C-alpha cells in the first residue's frame, strides 16, 4: 500500500527537541509535537553501545510527506544521532489517514455518503392553557 504521509519519531536526551525540529525544518517539516519521557536502558546496553544513557528523554513526533521522510531522517541522524550529545534515534511509521492538515489537497473525499437526517418527531399540540382563578372581590 502506498502512503502519502509518515510520522517520524525522534527520541533524544532531554533538551534536544529544538535541535530535532531545526534539522527537520531544513528539509520541509513544518512542526512537531514533543512528549517528555523516561528511558529504561540498562548498564549492559550502555556497555554494548558505548554510550551513557540519560534517563530523561524527549520524543518528537513529526508528520511529514513520504517524499521528504528520508531526507529528514538523515538530517536527524547528523544533527542529534547517537554520536552527538543528543544521543538520538529516529524511525518512521506509515500513516494511512490524517485530518487537520493545512493544505486542502491532503483531505480525501469520503468513500460513503453521509446518513440522511432523521425525520423530526411530530410536534405535540400545545396543552390547553389553564384558567386562572380570579380572586373574588368582597
C-alpha positions as CSV (number, residue, x, y, z in Angstrom):
1,X,0.0,0.0,0.0
2,X,1.3,3.5,-0.9
3,X,1.2,6.1,1.9
4,X,1.2,9.9,1.4
5,X,2.4,10.6,4.9
6,X,4.6,9.1,7.6
7,X,5.2,10.0,11.2
8,X,8.8,10.4,12.3
9,X,9.6,9.6,15.9
10,X,12.9,11.0,17.2
11,X,13.9,10.1,20.8
12,X,16.6,12.3,22.2
13,X,18.1,13.3,25.5
14,X,16.1,16.0,27.3
15,X,16.8,19.5,26.0
16,X,17.4,18.5,22.4
17,X,13.9,18.7,20.9
18,X,14.7,22.2,19.4
19,X,17.7,20.7,17.6
20,X,15.5,18.0,16.2
21,X,13.0,20.5,14.9
22,X,15.7,22.8,13.4
23,X,17.2,19.8,11.5
24,X,13.7,18.6,10.3
25,X,12.6,22.1,9.2
26,X,15.6,22.5,6.9
27,X,14.1,19.7,4.8
28,X,10.5,20.8,4.8
29,X,8.9,19.7,8.1
30,X,6.5,22.3,9.4
31,X,6.2,21.4,13.1
32,X,6.1,18.6,15.6
33,X,4.9,17.5,19.0
34,X,7.2,17.0,21.9
35,X,6.4,14.3,24.6
36,X,8.5,14.1,27.7
37,X,9.6,10.6,28.5
38,X,12.0,8.5,30.6
39,X,14.4,5.9,29.1
40,X,14.8,2.4,30.6
41,X,18.1,1.3,29.1
42,X,20.3,-0.8,31.5
43,X,24.0,-0.8,32.1
44,X,24.5,-3.7,29.7
45,X,23.1,-1.7,26.8
46,X,25.4,1.2,27.8
47,X,28.4,-1.1,27.6
48,X,27.3,-2.7,24.4
49,X,26.7,0.6,22.5
50,X,29.4,2.5,24.4
51,X,27.1,5.3,25.4
52,X,25.8,6.8,28.6
53,X,22.1,6.8,28.8
54,X,20.4,9.8,30.2
55,X,17.1,8.7,31.7
56,X,15.1,11.9,30.9
57,X,14.1,11.9,27.2
58,X,12.1,13.8,24.7
59,X,10.1,12.2,21.9
60,X,9.5,14.4,18.9
61,X,6.7,13.3,16.6
62,X,6.7,14.9,13.1
63,X,4.1,14.2,10.5
64,X,5.7,14.6,7.0
65,X,5.1,13.8,3.4
66,X,6.6,10.5,2.4
67,X,8.6,12.4,-0.3
68,X,10.7,14.2,2.4
69,X,10.9,11.5,5.1
70,X,14.3,10.0,4.1
71,X,16.0,13.5,3.9
72,X,14.6,14.4,7.3
73,X,15.8,11.0,8.9
74,X,19.3,11.6,7.5
75,X,19.3,15.2,8.8
76,X,18.3,14.0,12.3
77,X,21.0,11.3,12.3
78,X,23.6,14.0,11.5
79,X,22.2,16.6,14.0
80,X,21.2,14.5,17.0
81,X,22.2,10.9,16.3
82,X,23.9,8.5,18.8
83,X,27.3,10.1,18.2
84,X,26.1,13.5,19.3
85,X,25.2,14.9,22.8
86,X,21.5,14.4,21.9
87,X,22.2,10.6,21.6
88,X,19.0,10.3,19.5
89,X,17.4,7.6,17.5
90,X,14.8,8.2,14.8
91,X,12.4,6.0,12.9
92,X,9.3,6.4,10.9
93,X,5.9,4.7,10.5
94,X,3.3,5.0,7.7
95,X,0.2,7.0,8.3
96,X,-2.8,5.7,6.4
97,X,-5.0,8.7,7.1
98,X,-4.7,12.2,8.5
99,X,-7.1,15.1,9.1
100,X,-6.5,18.6,10.2
101,X,-3.6,19.4,7.8
102,X,-3.4,22.9,6.4
103,X,-3.4,22.0,2.7
104,X,-6.8,21.0,1.2
105,X,-5.1,18.5,-1.1
106,X,-4.4,16.3,1.9
107,X,-8.1,15.7,2.6
108,X,-9.6,12.7,0.9
109,X,-13.2,12.7,-0.3
110,X,-15.5,10.5,1.9
111,X,-15.9,7.0,0.4
112,X,-19.5,6.7,1.6
113,X,-22.5,9.0,1.6
114,X,-23.4,10.6,4.8
115,X,-26.5,9.4,6.6
116,X,-29.7,11.4,5.8
117,X,-31.0,13.5,8.7
118,X,-33.6,11.7,10.8
119,X,-37.1,13.0,10.4
120,X,-38.1,15.3,13.2
121,X,-40.5,13.8,15.6
122,X,-44.0,15.2,15.1
123,X,-44.7,18.2,17.3
124,X,-47.2,17.8,20.0
125,X,-50.1,20.1,20.2
126,X,-49.7,22.6,23.0
127,X,-51.6,21.8,26.2
128,X,-54.6,24.0,26.7
129,X,-53.9,27.0,28.9
130,X,-55.0,26.6,32.5
131,X,-57.7,29.0,33.5
132,X,-56.6,31.1,36.4
133,X,-58.9,31.5,39.3
134,X,-59.8,35.1,39.7
135,X,-59.8,36.4,43.2
136,X,-63.3,37.2,44.3
137,X,-64.0,40.8,45.2
138,X,-65.6,41.4,48.5
